[in-house]
Amino acid sequence: MHYLNGGSGAYPNIGGIVGYTEGAVKGCTNKGNITILCDSQSATWTCARVAGVGGTVTMGASDCHNFGKLSTTALFAGGTAGNRGAGNIATSCIGGVIGSAGPYTSDGTVVFEKCTNEVDLDITLNTITETPNHHVGGVFGYVTGNIVDCENTGNVTCT
């Protein structure tokens, strides 16, 4: 994907299988590369959720695997009070399998299990606002819920 336009308020959810689901994903495998490029010095993503399988998955995942290389080069802006993503005002979540995993609040019943990432993540995080949070992980970027028997064998490089 070559992202040309944006601006504060553009909330992309990008995944090889699903961008955003208010449900669970089970038995999903991504083998395609996810490459996101925003070469503008003024167009930004706000609260981006990017991953090999799902950008945002709210109700759990099991037996999901990423074999596709993930790379991003973009400007990331802070979020707004209306898009707090698990309590964080300015959050971009990038993971090999799922970027943002779980509901905004969790009572511990949402489970993410047996998920694997087997490729390298090459993430360039440029920011133009004063307080963005970035959550980057080999399997998950950010999780509210329980993680069980998950594995990352790829290198995670953040610039």
Stockholm file with secondary structure:
# STOCKHOLM 1.0

chainA/1-159         MHYLNGGSGAYPNIGGIVGYTEGAVKGCTNKGNITILCDSQSATWTCARVAGVGGTVTMGASDCHNFGKLSTTALFAGGTAGNRGAGNIATSCIGGVIGSAGPYTSDGTVVFEKCTNEVDLDITLNTITETPNHHVGGVFGYVTGNIVDCENTGNVTCT
#=GR chainA/1-159 SS CBCCCCCTTCCCEEESSEEEESSCEESCEECSCEEEECCCSSCCEESCEEESSEEEECSCEESCEECSCEEEEEEEECCCTTCCTTTCSSEEEEESSEEEESCSSCCSCCEEESCEECSCEEEEEEECSSCCEEEEESSEEEESSEEESCEECSCEEEC
#=GC SS_cons         CBCCCCCTTCCCEEESSEEEESSCEESCEECSCEEEECCCSSCCEESCEEESSEEEECSCEESCEECSCEEEEEEEECCCTTCCTTTCSSEEEEESSEEEESCSSCCSCCEEESCEECSCEEEEEEECSSCCEEEEESSEEEESSEEESCEECSCEEEC
//
